[in-house]
């Protein structure tokens, strides 16, 4: 995978996660009792599926990314990627629990949105994205 492809995949993954969260904020405010009742509800499930897929092996992906760029100090990147990996796995577990439900209500999504795991992950992503943008700009 070329450097541009790696950057593209990182951008795509982060955007997918952020877009899902933003959609879920709107979905939570609609007061729906189930996702199957409306097109918006079906979209909610689709966003969650895409978000979960974007989280697959996220820590491994970031490790490969930072190693490919030979970012220093490597130990600092590895330590923070460990945090991201844990938060990504925890957020993915919460998302998969929601997806396992027959009906995804607005209240259920509101609780998912409030989950510390999802919020920690988003904050992690904002931080690492800015750090990596700075690294790319200085290269």
HELIX and SHEET records of a PDB file:
HELIX    1   1 UNK A    3  UNK A   28  1                                  26    
HELIX    2   2 UNK A   39  UNK A   55  1                                  17    
HELIX    3   3 UNK A   58  UNK A   68  1                                  11    
HELIX    4   4 UNK A   74  UNK A   99  1                                  26    
HELIX    5   5 UNK A  106  UNK A  114  1                                   9    
HELIX    6   6 UNK A  116  UNK A  138  1                                  23    
END                                                                             
